Amino acid sequence: MTLETKEALENLTRSFETFKSANDERLAEIESKGQADVITEEKLDRLNREMTRLQEVAKGMQVAAGRPNLSAKQDQDVIKVEQKRQFFEGFIRKGHTHNLDQKALSTTVNADGGYAVPVELDQQIEKRLRDLSPIRAEANVVAIGSSKYKKLVNVGGITSGWISETGARVETATPTLQEITPPLGEIYANPAATQTMLDDASFNVDKWLSEELAEEFSYQENGAFVNGSGINQPRGFLQYTVSTASDDSRTFGEIQALTTGVAGDWAAADPSDILVDMTHEMKSGYRSDAKFYMNTSLLAEIRKFKDADGNYLWRPALENSAPSTLLGYPVIEVAEMPTRAASSLSLCFANMKRAYTITDRSGTQILRDPYSNKPYVHFYTTKRVGGAVINDQAIKLLQFSV
Protein backbone atom coordinates (compact mmCIF):
# COMPACT_ATOMS: atom_id res chain seq x y z
CA MET A 1 0.00 0.00 0.00
CA THR A 2 1.46 3.35 -1.03
CA LEU A 3 1.63 6.33 1.33
CA GLU A 4 -0.99 8.27 -0.70
CA THR A 5 -3.46 5.35 -0.69
CA LYS A 6 -3.01 4.82 3.03
CA GLU A 7 -3.67 8.49 3.81
CA ALA A 8 -6.77 8.58 1.56
CA LEU A 9 -8.16 5.47 3.24
CA GLU A 10 -7.56 6.95 6.70
CA ASN A 11 -9.27 10.22 5.71
CA LEU A 12 -12.30 8.34 4.34
CA THR A 13 -12.55 6.28 7.52
CA ARG A 14 -12.44 9.41 9.66
CA SER A 15 -15.15 11.05 7.50
CA PHE A 16 -17.35 7.97 7.82
CA GLU A 17 -16.94 7.86 11.60
CA THR A 18 -17.68 11.61 11.89
CA PHE A 19 -20.80 11.30 9.71
CA LYS A 20 -22.07 8.30 11.70
CA SER A 21 -21.40 9.99 15.05
CA ALA A 22 -23.21 13.19 13.99
CA ASN A 23 -26.16 11.17 12.69
CA ASP A 24 -26.46 9.23 15.95
CA GLU A 25 -26.32 12.44 17.97
CA ARG A 26 -29.03 14.04 15.81
CA LEU A 27 -31.35 11.04 16.23
CA ALA A 28 -30.78 11.03 20.01
CA GLU A 29 -31.56 14.75 20.20
CA ILE A 30 -34.79 14.38 18.20
CA GLU A 31 -35.95 11.44 20.30
CA SER A 32 -35.20 13.32 23.55
CA LYS A 33 -37.40 16.21 22.38
CA GLY A 34 -40.21 13.94 21.32
CA GLN A 35 -39.83 14.94 17.68
CA ALA A 36 -39.23 11.45 16.21
CA ASP A 37 -42.33 11.83 14.11
CA VAL A 38 -40.58 14.65 12.24
CA ILE A 39 -38.02 12.19 10.81
CA THR A 40 -39.74 10.58 7.93
CA GLU A 41 -39.02 7.12 6.57
CA GLU A 42 -37.60 8.75 3.44
CA LYS A 43 -34.94 10.68 5.38
CA LEU A 44 -33.89 7.59 7.29
CA ASP A 45 -33.50 5.66 4.03
CA ARG A 46 -31.37 8.48 2.58
CA LEU A 47 -29.08 8.45 5.61
CA ASN A 48 -28.73 4.67 5.48
CA ARG A 49 -27.91 4.77 1.75
CA GLU A 50 -25.18 7.35 2.35
CA MET A 51 -23.64 5.25 5.10
CA THR A 52 -23.72 2.17 2.85
CA ARG A 53 -22.04 4.09 0.01
CA LEU A 54 -19.22 5.25 2.27
CA GLN A 55 -18.69 1.67 3.47
CA GLU A 56 -18.44 0.39 -0.14
CA VAL A 57 -15.96 3.12 -1.08
CA ALA A 58 -13.77 2.24 1.91
CA LYS A 59 -13.92 -1.46 1.04
CA GLY A 60 -12.98 -0.77 -2.58
CA MET A 61 -9.98 1.32 -1.54
CA GLN A 62 -8.75 -1.47 0.73
CA VAL A 63 -8.94 -3.99 -2.14
CA ALA A 64 -7.20 -1.63 -4.59
CA ALA A 65 -4.44 -0.93 -2.07
CA GLY A 66 -3.42 -4.59 -2.17
CA ARG A 67 -2.88 -4.62 -5.94
CA PRO A 68 0.52 -3.89 -7.54
CA ASN A 69 0.49 -0.46 -9.16
CA LEU A 70 2.75 2.11 -10.75
CA SER A 71 3.00 4.17 -7.60
CA ALA A 72 4.36 1.14 -5.71
CA LYS A 73 7.01 0.69 -8.39
CA GLN A 74 7.85 4.37 -8.15
CA ASP A 75 8.27 3.99 -4.39
CA GLN A 76 10.70 1.12 -4.98
CA ASP A 77 12.67 3.23 -7.46
CA VAL A 78 12.95 6.01 -4.90
CA ILE A 79 14.17 3.51 -2.30
CA LYS A 80 16.82 2.15 -4.70
CA VAL A 81 18.09 5.65 -5.46
CA GLU A 82 18.36 6.37 -1.75
CA GLN A 83 20.17 3.08 -1.11
CA LYS A 84 22.65 3.85 -3.86
CA ARG A 85 23.18 7.35 -2.46
CA GLN A 86 23.82 5.92 1.02
CA PHE A 87 26.39 3.47 -0.38
CA PHE A 88 28.40 5.98 -2.44
CA GLU A 89 27.97 9.10 -0.30
CA GLY A 90 28.21 7.32 3.03
CA PHE A 91 30.38 4.21 2.70
CA ILE A 92 32.54 4.93 -0.38
CA ARG A 93 33.17 8.63 0.26
CA LYS A 94 33.33 8.72 4.06
CA GLY A 95 33.44 5.12 5.28
CA HIS A 96 30.21 5.43 7.27
CA THR A 97 28.52 2.11 7.97
CA HIS A 98 26.04 2.86 10.77
CA ASN A 99 23.51 4.43 8.38
CA LEU A 100 24.07 1.90 5.60
CA ASP A 101 20.82 0.03 4.93
CA GLN A 102 21.54 -3.68 4.60
CA LYS A 103 18.92 -3.88 1.83
CA ALA A 104 21.24 -1.75 -0.32
CA LEU A 105 23.72 -4.63 -0.41
CA SER A 106 23.64 -7.75 -2.53
CA THR A 107 24.85 -9.90 0.40
CA THR A 108 25.36 -9.39 4.12
CA VAL A 109 28.31 -7.69 5.79
CA ASN A 110 31.53 -9.69 5.66
CA ALA A 111 33.18 -10.53 8.96
CA ASP A 112 36.45 -8.94 7.75
CA GLY A 113 34.79 -5.63 6.99
CA GLY A 114 33.91 -6.23 3.35
CA TYR A 115 30.66 -4.88 1.95
CA ALA A 116 28.87 -6.33 -1.03
CA VAL A 117 28.40 -3.93 -3.91
CA PRO A 118 24.84 -2.64 -4.42
CA VAL A 119 22.92 -4.17 -7.31
CA GLU A 120 23.19 -0.98 -9.38
CA LEU A 121 27.00 -0.99 -9.32
CA ASP A 122 27.23 -4.73 -9.91
CA GLN A 123 25.15 -4.41 -13.08
CA GLN A 124 27.17 -1.44 -14.24
CA ILE A 125 30.42 -3.36 -13.90
CA GLU A 126 28.96 -6.31 -15.76
CA LYS A 127 27.91 -4.03 -18.63
CA ARG A 128 31.39 -2.60 -18.97
CA LEU A 129 33.00 -6.02 -18.81
CA ARG A 130 30.98 -7.03 -21.84
CA ASP A 131 32.20 -3.95 -23.70
CA LEU A 132 35.86 -4.51 -22.85
CA SER A 133 36.16 -8.30 -22.77
CA PRO A 134 35.31 -9.93 -26.13
CA ILE A 135 35.36 -13.49 -24.81
CA ARG A 136 32.90 -12.67 -22.02
CA ALA A 137 30.59 -11.08 -24.58
CA GLU A 138 30.67 -14.18 -26.81
CA ALA A 139 30.77 -17.06 -24.32
CA ASN A 140 27.99 -18.61 -22.25
CA VAL A 141 27.93 -16.83 -18.86
CA VAL A 142 26.34 -18.61 -15.88
CA ALA A 143 25.76 -17.04 -12.45
CA ILE A 144 26.38 -19.57 -9.67
CA GLY A 145 25.59 -19.43 -5.98
CA SER A 146 28.12 -21.97 -4.69
CA SER A 147 31.84 -22.62 -5.02
CA LYS A 148 31.42 -25.25 -7.74
CA TYR A 149 29.51 -25.62 -10.97
CA LYS A 150 29.23 -28.98 -12.71
CA LYS A 151 28.10 -29.57 -16.27
CA LEU A 152 27.11 -32.94 -17.72
CA VAL A 153 27.97 -33.43 -21.38
CA ASN A 154 26.40 -36.16 -23.49
CA VAL A 155 29.16 -37.48 -25.76
CA GLY A 156 26.86 -39.90 -27.57
CA GLY A 157 26.79 -43.67 -27.61
CA ILE A 158 23.05 -44.29 -27.84
CA THR A 159 22.00 -46.53 -30.75
CA SER A 160 18.75 -47.08 -32.58
CA GLY A 161 17.43 -49.01 -35.58
CA TRP A 162 14.47 -49.88 -37.77
CA ILE A 163 12.08 -52.62 -36.72
CA SER A 164 9.00 -54.32 -38.07
CA GLU A 165 5.64 -54.19 -36.34
CA THR A 166 6.10 -57.54 -34.62
CA GLY A 167 9.91 -57.70 -34.54
CA ALA A 168 11.77 -58.24 -31.30
CA ARG A 169 13.01 -55.09 -29.55
CA VAL A 170 16.55 -55.68 -28.34
CA GLU A 171 18.23 -53.38 -25.84
CA THR A 172 20.18 -50.51 -27.36
CA ALA A 173 23.36 -48.91 -26.05
CA THR A 174 23.05 -46.17 -23.44
CA PRO A 175 24.52 -42.67 -23.90
CA THR A 176 27.87 -41.78 -22.35
CA LEU A 177 27.96 -38.77 -20.02
CA GLN A 178 31.02 -36.74 -19.04
CA GLU A 179 31.20 -34.30 -16.13
CA ILE A 180 33.00 -30.97 -16.45
CA THR A 181 33.75 -28.60 -13.54
CA PRO A 182 35.10 -25.22 -14.68
CA PRO A 183 37.96 -24.17 -12.37
CA LEU A 184 37.09 -21.13 -10.26
CA GLY A 185 39.48 -18.37 -9.22
CA GLU A 186 39.33 -15.02 -7.49
CA ILE A 187 39.96 -11.90 -9.52
CA TYR A 188 40.75 -8.69 -7.69
CA ALA A 189 41.42 -5.00 -8.19
CA ASN A 190 42.64 -2.40 -5.70
CA PRO A 191 42.00 1.13 -7.03
CA ALA A 192 42.81 4.08 -4.77
CA ALA A 193 41.68 7.67 -4.36
CA THR A 194 42.58 10.38 -1.87
CA GLN A 195 40.05 11.30 0.77
CA THR A 196 40.11 14.84 -0.63
CA MET A 197 38.87 13.51 -3.98
CA LEU A 198 36.13 11.54 -2.27
CA ASP A 199 35.06 14.60 -0.27
CA ASP A 200 34.78 16.66 -3.44
CA ALA A 201 31.11 16.75 -4.42
CA SER A 202 32.00 17.25 -8.11
CA PHE A 203 33.98 13.99 -8.18
CA ASN A 204 31.78 11.28 -9.76
CA VAL A 205 32.83 8.46 -7.45
CA ASP A 206 30.50 5.77 -8.83
CA LYS A 207 31.61 6.37 -12.46
CA TRP A 208 35.28 6.41 -11.45
CA LEU A 209 35.03 3.23 -9.39
CA SER A 210 33.08 1.25 -12.02
CA GLU A 211 35.51 2.26 -14.79
CA GLU A 212 38.57 1.38 -12.72
CA LEU A 213 37.18 -2.01 -11.75
CA ALA A 214 35.98 -2.76 -15.27
CA GLU A 215 39.40 -2.09 -16.75
CA GLU A 216 41.25 -4.19 -14.20
CA PHE A 217 38.77 -7.08 -14.28
CA SER A 218 38.60 -7.14 -18.06
CA TYR A 219 42.36 -7.25 -18.48
CA GLN A 220 42.80 -10.11 -16.03
CA GLU A 221 39.86 -12.30 -16.92
CA ASN A 222 40.11 -12.06 -20.70
CA GLY A 223 43.69 -13.31 -20.53
CA ALA A 224 42.54 -16.20 -18.35
CA PHE A 225 39.71 -17.17 -20.73
CA VAL A 226 42.31 -17.55 -23.50
CA ASN A 227 45.47 -18.74 -21.73
CA GLY A 228 44.47 -19.43 -18.10
CA SER A 229 46.18 -22.40 -16.46
CA GLY A 230 43.08 -23.58 -14.58
CA ILE A 231 44.90 -23.26 -11.24
CA ASN A 232 43.18 -20.59 -9.12
CA GLN A 233 41.85 -19.12 -12.35
CA PRO A 234 39.73 -20.16 -15.35
CA ARG A 235 41.18 -22.61 -17.84
CA GLY A 236 41.76 -20.93 -21.20
CA PHE A 237 40.69 -22.62 -24.42
CA LEU A 238 44.31 -22.61 -25.68
CA GLN A 239 45.46 -24.68 -22.68
CA TYR A 240 43.77 -27.91 -23.74
CA THR A 241 45.43 -30.83 -25.46
CA VAL A 242 45.17 -30.45 -29.24
CA SER A 243 44.77 -33.21 -31.78
CA THR A 244 44.55 -33.44 -35.55
CA ALA A 245 41.88 -36.15 -35.23
CA SER A 246 38.33 -35.37 -36.34
CA ASP A 247 35.31 -35.16 -34.04
CA ASP A 248 34.39 -38.81 -34.55
CA SER A 249 37.77 -40.19 -33.45
CA ARG A 250 39.17 -37.61 -31.04
CA THR A 251 39.38 -38.19 -27.28
CA PHE A 252 36.83 -36.23 -25.26
CA GLY A 253 38.30 -32.98 -23.96
CA GLU A 254 40.82 -32.56 -26.75
CA ILE A 255 40.47 -29.74 -29.29
CA GLN A 256 41.01 -30.28 -32.97
CA ALA A 257 43.85 -28.22 -34.44
CA LEU A 258 44.50 -27.98 -38.16
CA THR A 259 48.08 -27.30 -39.27
CA THR A 260 49.40 -24.99 -41.97
CA GLY A 261 52.16 -27.42 -42.94
CA VAL A 262 54.88 -24.81 -42.33
CA ALA A 263 56.45 -24.06 -38.95
CA GLY A 264 55.52 -20.54 -37.97
CA ASP A 265 54.09 -19.55 -41.35
CA TRP A 266 51.30 -20.01 -43.88
CA ALA A 267 51.45 -22.53 -46.69
CA ALA A 268 53.47 -21.19 -49.64
CA ALA A 269 50.68 -21.91 -52.14
CA ASP A 270 47.05 -20.95 -51.55
CA PRO A 271 47.51 -20.03 -47.87
CA SER A 272 43.85 -19.14 -47.42
CA ASP A 273 42.65 -22.68 -48.22
CA ILE A 274 43.27 -23.75 -44.64
CA LEU A 275 40.64 -21.22 -43.50
CA VAL A 276 38.03 -22.95 -45.64
CA ASP A 277 39.09 -26.30 -44.19
CA MET A 278 38.68 -24.91 -40.65
CA THR A 279 35.09 -23.85 -41.21
CA HIS A 280 34.06 -27.17 -42.73
CA GLU A 281 35.73 -29.27 -40.06
CA MET A 282 33.06 -27.91 -37.70
CA LYS A 283 29.64 -29.55 -37.76
CA SER A 284 26.99 -27.48 -39.49
CA GLY A 285 24.88 -27.26 -36.33
CA TYR A 286 27.62 -25.20 -34.66
CA ARG A 287 28.91 -23.41 -37.75
CA SER A 288 26.00 -21.00 -38.25
CA ASP A 289 26.89 -19.00 -35.11
CA ALA A 290 30.67 -19.44 -35.29
CA LYS A 291 33.22 -16.60 -35.50
CA PHE A 292 36.95 -16.16 -36.10
CA TYR A 293 39.12 -15.04 -33.16
CA MET A 294 42.65 -13.63 -33.64
CA ASN A 295 44.89 -10.75 -32.61
CA THR A 296 45.42 -7.65 -34.70
CA SER A 297 48.77 -8.67 -36.28
CA LEU A 298 47.36 -11.90 -37.70
CA LEU A 299 44.25 -10.06 -38.79
CA ALA A 300 46.39 -7.64 -40.80
CA GLU A 301 47.88 -10.59 -42.69
CA ILE A 302 44.57 -12.29 -43.38
CA ARG A 303 42.97 -9.09 -44.62
CA LYS A 304 45.41 -9.19 -47.56
CA PHE A 305 44.33 -12.67 -48.70
CA LYS A 306 42.65 -12.74 -52.13
CA ASP A 307 40.78 -15.32 -54.13
CA ALA A 308 41.69 -16.49 -57.66
CA ASP A 309 39.98 -13.44 -59.16
CA GLY A 310 41.91 -10.99 -57.00
CA ASN A 311 39.00 -10.21 -54.64
CA TYR A 312 39.75 -9.82 -50.93
CA LEU A 313 38.34 -12.54 -48.69
CA TRP A 314 37.84 -9.89 -46.02
CA ARG A 315 34.56 -8.01 -46.10
CA PRO A 316 34.42 -4.77 -44.07
CA ALA A 317 31.29 -4.02 -42.08
CA LEU A 318 28.76 -1.81 -43.84
CA GLU A 319 27.39 -0.55 -40.53
CA ASN A 320 29.17 0.47 -37.34
CA SER A 321 27.32 -2.09 -35.21
CA ALA A 322 27.95 -5.00 -37.59
CA PRO A 323 31.25 -6.95 -37.47
CA SER A 324 33.53 -7.40 -40.46
CA THR A 325 33.49 -10.89 -41.97
CA LEU A 326 35.93 -13.44 -43.29
CA LEU A 327 34.48 -16.13 -45.59
CA GLY A 328 31.09 -14.89 -44.42
CA TYR A 329 31.82 -15.34 -40.68
CA PRO A 330 32.27 -12.46 -38.18
CA VAL A 331 35.76 -11.65 -36.94
CA ILE A 332 36.53 -10.78 -33.29
CA GLU A 333 39.84 -9.21 -32.29
CA VAL A 334 41.31 -10.74 -29.13
CA ALA A 335 44.56 -9.15 -27.99
CA GLU A 336 45.46 -12.20 -25.87
CA MET A 337 45.60 -14.56 -28.86
CA PRO A 338 49.28 -15.38 -29.60
CA THR A 339 51.23 -13.81 -32.46
CA ARG A 340 52.11 -16.15 -35.31
CA ALA A 341 55.18 -18.23 -34.47
CA ALA A 342 56.40 -21.83 -34.73
CA SER A 343 53.68 -24.17 -33.36
CA SER A 344 51.55 -21.25 -32.17
CA LEU A 345 47.77 -21.58 -31.90
CA SER A 346 47.09 -18.13 -33.27
CA LEU A 347 43.70 -18.55 -34.95
CA CYS A 348 40.45 -19.83 -33.50
CA PHE A 349 37.17 -20.59 -35.23
CA ALA A 350 34.47 -21.24 -32.66
CA ASN A 351 30.85 -21.08 -31.71
CA MET A 352 31.91 -19.63 -28.37
CA LYS A 353 28.41 -19.70 -26.90
CA ARG A 354 28.41 -23.50 -27.21
CA ALA A 355 32.12 -24.10 -26.69
CA TYR A 356 33.08 -22.05 -23.62
CA THR A 357 31.25 -21.40 -20.33
CA ILE A 358 32.10 -18.65 -17.85
CA THR A 359 30.89 -19.01 -14.26
CA ASP A 360 30.35 -15.92 -12.12
CA ARG A 361 30.16 -16.46 -8.36
CA SER A 362 27.41 -14.00 -7.42
CA GLY A 363 28.43 -11.00 -5.35
CA THR A 364 31.23 -8.50 -5.86
CA GLN A 365 32.92 -7.60 -2.58
CA ILE A 366 34.47 -4.23 -1.69
CA LEU A 367 36.74 -3.65 1.31
CA ARG A 368 37.33 0.04 2.05
CA ASP A 369 40.85 0.55 3.40
CA PRO A 370 41.78 4.12 4.45
CA TYR A 371 44.67 3.04 6.73
CA SER A 372 47.30 1.07 4.78
CA ASN A 373 48.48 3.83 2.43
CA LYS A 374 47.57 7.26 3.78
CA PRO A 375 46.36 9.66 2.39
CA TYR A 376 44.89 7.20 -0.15
CA VAL A 377 41.72 5.23 0.38
CA HIS A 378 41.93 1.82 -1.31
CA PHE A 379 38.90 -0.16 -2.49
CA TYR A 380 39.98 -3.79 -2.50
CA THR A 381 37.42 -5.45 -4.76
CA THR A 382 37.10 -9.17 -5.44
CA LYS A 383 34.97 -11.35 -7.66
CA ARG A 384 35.15 -15.10 -8.24
CA VAL A 385 35.17 -16.16 -11.89
CA GLY A 386 35.60 -19.56 -13.55
CA GLY A 387 35.72 -20.85 -17.10
CA ALA A 388 36.27 -23.97 -19.18
CA VAL A 389 35.62 -25.53 -22.58
CA ILE A 390 32.33 -27.39 -22.35
CA ASN A 391 31.97 -28.59 -25.96
CA ASP A 392 35.23 -29.39 -27.78
CA GLN A 393 33.40 -29.94 -31.07
CA ALA A 394 32.27 -26.29 -31.23
CA ILE A 395 35.83 -24.93 -31.42
CA LYS A 396 38.67 -25.38 -33.95
CA LEU A 397 42.22 -24.05 -33.79
CA LEU A 398 44.87 -23.34 -36.43
CA GLN A 399 48.44 -24.28 -35.54
CA PHE A 400 51.37 -22.89 -37.51
CA SER A 401 53.37 -26.11 -37.61
CA VAL A 402 54.31 -28.99 -39.88
VENTAKA-V188545 format. One record per pair of residues at least 24 apart in sequence whose C-alpha atoms are under 6 Angstrom apart, sorted by the first residue. I is the first residue (numbers start at 0). J is the second residue. Records with the same first field share a line. If there is no record, write none. Layout:
# VENTAKA-V188545
I: J  J
This chain:
# VENTAKA-V188545
0: 64
1: 71
92: 197
113: 365  366
114: 364  365
115: 363  364
116: 363  364
124: 209  213
127: 213
128: 213  217
132: 217  221
137: 351  352
138: 351  352  355  356
139: 352  356
140: 356  357  358
141: 358
142: 358  359
143: 359  360
144: 360  361
148: 180
149: 179  180
150: 178  179
151: 177  178
152: 176  177
181: 385  386  387
182: 229  233  385
183: 232  233  384  385
184: 231  232  383  384  385
185: 382  383
186: 381  382  383
187: 380  381
188: 379  380
189: 378  379
190: 377  378
191: 375  376  377
192: 375  376
193: 374  375  376
222: 335
233: 385  386
234: 386  387
254: 391
255: 395
256: 395  396  397
257: 397
258: 397  398  399  400
259: 399  400
260: 400  401
261: 400  401
262: 341  399  400  401
263: 340  341  399  400
264: 399
285: 393
288: 350
289: 349  350
290: 328  329  330  348  349
291: 330  347  348
292: 331  332  347
293: 332  333  336  346
294: 332  333  334  336
341: 399  400
342: 398  399  400
343: 398  399
344: 397  398
346: 396  397
347: 395  396
348: 394  395
349: 393  394
350: 393
354: 388  389  390  393
355: 387  388  389
356: 386  387
357: 385  386
358: 384  385  386
359: 384
